[in-house]
Amino acid sequence: MKDARWIRTAIVALAGAALTLALSASAEAAPPPNDNYGSATQFEPTPGTVLGTNVDATRQSGEPQNGDSTVWWKWTATETGRFRLDTCQTVPSFDSVIGVYVGPNAANLTEIAKNDDGGCGSSNLSTLSFDAIAGVEYRFSVGTFGSESLNIRLSLRRTPLNDNYAAAYDFGAAQGSVRGSNFEATRELGEPRNGDATIWWKWVAPTSGSYHLDTCDTVPAADTYLGVYTGASVAQLLETATADDGSCGGGSALTELDFNAVQGTEYRFSVGTFGSESQNIVLGLISQACIDAKKAVRKAKDKVAKAQAKYDKAKKKVKKAKSKNKKRKAKAAKKKAKKKLKNANSALESALATSTASC
């Protein structure tokens, strides 16, 4: 009798253990809560990074081919502008595919942007950029081919306000310098290959002539690429001039170029970098007329300095002269030196006036 009770107890215990294992296995095999498009997790904060996993995730019927194991987030744009989405911070790395969509359900989606293995260095992680419209809800898909990840890190960030050609900052002055950052900048569709992270300025030529554009004052130095264009849109650009790794000196990869401008024409300046980005880009613009005028001022100042030295020397000779003949000659030399000094000062005033008008 005792043996029978022991056997029943053992059977019950084994059954309970089996049920526990089954429930545990079932729990482990359950897909992530944001496995389906309709159950997308809210992406917040913005900008920011969210964590997730696609272990045991699936691909529902009608879903875009973004991998065999996809998970979803949803985000409503708070402003119109360009944004960057990436999995670059995910450790360990995995073969990710990311996509941005709009639409009512998984079977009726419009693709906004998609990327597989690109933009995060040498890894198979992914990055993309897209233009968002305030108030529109977007869905972000993260999938993998083969491998899965327990530690997906999906980041969304605003790119610089002048990231796109159409949103170019006004350079403002006829010439001078402006500062900017291409941190988190992108290269929009159709944009010339002026680096992987480009920003834009627009400028209307005040006068016709040759101009000099450079990033030489950027500290620390960055591997910059410069471009000057005209055109109504990024798809209709006409190249005026481009340069990569110019002669800013010091062996740096900073850049400078010269271009001819026509009065009243609007030009667009593109500054990009390959590899590294810069939060302190200094873009300088100066006309050749101003360069020439400044050179003329320097030469005029040198002439004034030399004329002044000769005049001072002539005055000393007058004081040292003993005889009437020597004093007469010294006074004549002094008078001549004084006239040259006066002419040099007049030339300097003229050069300064030209410099003011040209610069």
C-alpha positions in Angstrom: 0.0 0.0 0.0 2.8 2.3 0.9 4.5 1.4 -2.3 1.4 2.3 -4.3 1.2 5.7 -2.5 4.9 6.3 -3.2 4.5 5.5 -6.9 1.4 7.9 -7.2 3.4 10.7 -5.5 6.3 10.1 -7.8 4.1 10.2 -10.8 2.5 13.5 -9.7 5.9 15.0 -9.0 7.2 14.0 -12.4 4.1 15.3 -14.1 4.5 18.6 -12.3 8.1 18.9 -13.3 7.3 18.1 -16.9 4.6 20.8 -16.9 7.0 23.3 -15.4 9.6 22.5 -18.0 7.0 22.7 -20.8 5.8 26.1 -19.5 9.3 27.3 -19.2 10.2 26.2 -22.7 7.0 27.8 -24.0 7.9 31.1 -22.2 11.4 31.0 -23.6 10.1 30.4 -27.1 7.5 33.2 -27.0 8.2 36.0 -29.5 9.0 39.5 -28.3 6.0 41.7 -27.6 6.8 44.0 -30.6 7.1 41.0 -33.0 4.2 42.2 -35.2 3.6 45.5 -37.0 0.3 46.0 -35.1 2.0 45.6 -31.7 4.9 48.0 -32.4 6.6 49.5 -29.3 6.5 53.2 -28.8 9.9 54.8 -29.6 10.8 57.3 -26.9 12.5 59.5 -26.0 13.4 61.4 -29.2 16.3 61.8 -29.9 17.4 58.7 -28.1 18.2 55.0 -28.1 15.9 52.1 -27.3 16.8 48.5 -26.4 15.2 45.4 -27.7 15.6 41.8 -28.8 14.5 39.8 -31.9 15.3 36.4 -30.4 12.4 34.1 -31.4 10.8 36.9 -33.5 9.0 36.0 -36.7 8.0 37.6 -40.0 4.3 38.0 -40.3 2.3 37.5 -43.5 2.7 40.4 -45.9 5.6 42.0 -44.0 8.4 43.5 -46.0 11.5 41.3 -46.5 13.6 42.8 -43.7 15.0 39.6 -42.4 13.6 36.4 -41.0 13.2 37.8 -37.4 11.8 41.3 -37.3 10.6 43.5 -34.4 8.9 46.9 -34.7 8.8 50.4 -33.1 6.4 53.3 -33.9 7.3 57.0 -33.7 5.4 60.2 -34.5 7.5 63.0 -35.8 7.4 66.1 -33.7 9.0 68.3 -36.3 9.7 68.2 -40.1 13.3 67.5 -40.9 15.9 64.9 -41.6 16.6 62.1 -39.1 19.1 59.3 -38.8 18.2 55.7 -37.6 20.9 53.1 -36.9 21.9 50.0 -34.9 25.5 51.0 -34.7 25.8 50.8 -30.9 24.6 47.2 -30.8 27.1 44.9 -29.0 27.9 42.2 -30.0 27.4 43.1 -33.7 24.8 41.2 -35.8 23.7 41.2 -39.4 20.9 43.8 -39.1 18.4 45.2 -41.6 16.5 48.3 -40.8 13.5 50.0 -42.5 11.2 52.9 -42.1 7.6 52.7 -43.3 4.2 54.3 -43.1 0.9 52.5 -43.6 -2.2 51.1 -41.8 -0.9 47.4 -41.6 1.9 45.1 -42.5 0.4 44.3 -45.9 -0.2 47.9 -46.9 3.1 49.7 -46.3 5.0 52.4 -48.1 8.7 52.2 -47.7 10.4 55.5 -46.8 14.0 54.1 -46.3 15.8 50.8 -45.9 19.4 49.7 -45.3 21.2 46.4 -45.0 24.8 46.4 -43.8 26.0 49.9 -44.2 27.2 53.0 -42.5 28.4 51.6 -39.2 32.0 51.0 -40.1 33.2 47.5 -41.0 30.4 45.6 -39.2 27.1 44.3 -40.6 25.1 46.8 -38.6 23.0 49.3 -40.4 22.2 53.0 -40.6 19.9 55.1 -42.8 18.5 58.6 -43.0 15.0 59.8 -44.0 13.0 63.0 -44.2 10.2 63.1 -41.6 7.0 65.2 -41.7 5.7 66.6 -38.4 2.6 64.7 -37.2 3.2 61.6 -39.3 3.5 58.2 -37.6 6.5 56.1 -38.8 7.2 52.4 -38.1 10.8 51.2 -37.7 11.6 47.6 -38.5 14.7 45.8 -37.3 15.4 42.3 -38.6 18.2 39.9 -39.2 19.3 37.2 -41.6 20.4 34.1 -39.7 21.7 35.5 -36.4 19.5 37.1 -33.7 20.3 39.7 -31.1 19.4 39.9 -27.4 20.8 43.4 -27.2 19.5 45.5 -30.2 20.2 49.2 -29.7 18.2 51.3 -32.1 19.1 55.0 -32.1 17.2 57.9 -33.7 18.8 61.3 -33.9 18.1 64.7 -35.6 20.6 65.6 -38.3 22.0 69.1 -38.6 19.3 71.7 -39.7 21.4 72.4 -42.9 21.9 68.7 -43.7 19.8 68.9 -46.9 20.4 71.0 -50.0 16.9 72.6 -49.7 17.5 73.5 -46.0 20.9 75.3 -46.7 21.8 78.0 -44.2 22.2 81.5 -45.5 25.9 82.3 -45.6 24.9 85.9 -44.8 27.8 88.2 -45.4 29.3 89.0 -48.9 32.4 87.3 -47.5 33.7 86.2 -44.2 33.4 83.0 -42.2 30.7 80.8 -40.7 30.7 77.9 -38.3 28.9 74.6 -38.4 28.8 70.9 -37.5 28.3 67.9 -39.7 27.9 65.6 -36.7 25.1 63.1 -37.5 24.8 64.6 -41.0 23.9 62.4 -44.0 24.1 62.4 -47.8 20.6 62.7 -49.3 19.4 60.8 -52.3 20.9 62.3 -55.5 23.5 64.4 -53.7 27.0 64.5 -55.2 29.6 62.3 -53.4 31.2 65.1 -51.3 31.7 62.9 -48.3 29.4 60.7 -46.2 28.3 63.6 -44.0 27.5 66.8 -45.8 26.0 70.2 -44.8 25.0 73.1 -47.0 25.1 76.9 -47.2 23.7 79.3 -49.8 25.2 82.5 -51.0 24.4 85.2 -53.6 27.4 86.7 -55.3 27.5 90.5 -54.6 29.8 91.1 -57.5 31.3 89.1 -60.4 34.8 87.8 -60.0 37.0 85.1 -58.5 36.4 83.9 -54.9 38.3 81.7 -52.5 36.5 79.2 -50.3 38.2 77.1 -47.6 38.0 75.2 -44.3 41.6 76.0 -43.3 40.6 77.5 -39.9 38.8 74.3 -38.7 40.3 73.0 -35.4 40.8 70.2 -34.9 41.5 69.4 -38.6 39.1 67.1 -40.4 39.2 65.3 -43.8 37.0 67.9 -45.6 35.6 68.0 -49.1 34.3 71.2 -50.6 31.8 71.8 -53.4 30.3 74.8 -55.1 27.1 74.3 -57.1 24.1 76.1 -58.7 20.7 74.6 -59.3 17.1 74.6 -58.1 17.3 71.3 -56.3 19.7 68.5 -55.4 18.6 66.6 -58.5 19.4 69.6 -60.8 22.9 70.6 -59.7 25.5 72.1 -61.9 29.0 71.8 -60.5 31.0 75.1 -60.3 34.1 73.7 -58.4 35.0 70.9 -56.1 38.2 70.1 -54.1 39.4 67.4 -51.7 42.4 67.8 -49.4 43.7 71.2 -50.6 46.8 73.1 -49.6 45.8 74.6 -46.2 49.3 73.8 -45.0 50.6 71.7 -42.2 49.9 68.4 -44.0 46.3 68.5 -43.0 43.4 67.2 -45.0 41.5 70.5 -44.8 40.5 72.0 -48.2 40.5 75.2 -50.2 39.3 76.1 -53.7 38.8 79.0 -56.1 35.8 79.7 -58.3 34.4 82.3 -60.5 31.1 83.8 -59.5 28.5 85.9 -61.5 26.8 88.8 -59.7 23.3 88.0 -58.5 23.7 84.2 -58.9 22.9 82.0 -56.0 25.5 79.4 -55.2 25.4 76.4 -52.8 28.4 75.4 -50.7 28.7 71.8 -49.7 31.1 70.8 -46.8 31.5 67.1 -46.2 33.9 64.7 -44.6 35.0 61.1 -45.2 35.1 59.0 -42.1 35.4 61.5 -39.3 32.9 64.2 -38.6 33.5 67.7 -37.2 31.6 69.8 -34.7 33.6 72.9 -35.4 33.7 73.4 -39.2 34.9 76.9 -40.1 34.0 77.8 -43.7 35.7 80.9 -45.0 34.9 82.9 -48.1 36.9 85.8 -49.6 37.0 87.5 -53.0 40.1 87.6 -55.1 39.6 91.4 -55.2 39.8 91.4 -51.4 42.9 89.2 -51.4 44.6 91.5 -53.9 43.6 94.6 -51.9 45.0 93.1 -48.7 48.2 92.3 -50.4 48.3 95.9 -51.7 47.8 97.2 -48.2 50.7 95.0 -46.8 53.0 96.3 -49.6 51.9 99.9 -48.9 52.6 99.5 -45.2 56.0 98.1 -46.0 56.7 101.1 -48.2 55.6 103.6 -45.5 57.8 101.8 -43.0 60.8 102.1 -45.3 60.1 105.7 -46.2 59.7 106.6 -42.5 63.1 104.9 -41.7 64.8 106.9 -44.5 63.2 110.1 -43.4 64.3 109.5 -39.7 67.8 108.8 -41.0 67.8 112.0 -43.1 66.8 114.1 -40.0 69.7 112.7 -38.0 72.1 113.6 -40.8 70.9 117.2 -40.8 71.6 117.4 -37.0 75.1 115.8 -37.4 76.1 118.0 -40.4 79.0 120.3 -39.5 79.7 122.4 -42.5 77.2 124.5 -44.4 77.7 122.4 -47.5 77.0 119.2 -45.8 74.0 120.7 -43.9 72.6 122.0 -47.2 72.9 118.5 -48.8 71.4 116.8 -45.7 68.4 119.2 -45.7 67.8 118.5 -49.4 67.9 114.7 -48.7 65.6 115.2 -45.8 63.1 117.2 -48.0 63.2 114.4 -50.6 62.7 111.7 -48.0 59.8 113.6 -46.5 58.1 113.8 -49.9 58.6 110.1 -50.4 57.1 109.5 -47.0 54.1 111.6 -47.9 53.6 109.8 -51.1 53.9 106.4 -49.4 51.2 107.5 -46.8 48.9 108.6 -49.6 49.4 105.3 -51.4 48.6 103.5 -48.1 45.4 105.5 -47.7 44.3 104.6 -51.2 45.1 100.9 -50.6 43.1 100.9 -47.4 40.1 102.6 -49.1 40.2 99.9 -51.9 40.5 97.2 -49.2 37.5 98.5 -47.4 35.5 98.6 -50.6 36.6 95.1 -51.7 36.4 93.4 -48.4 
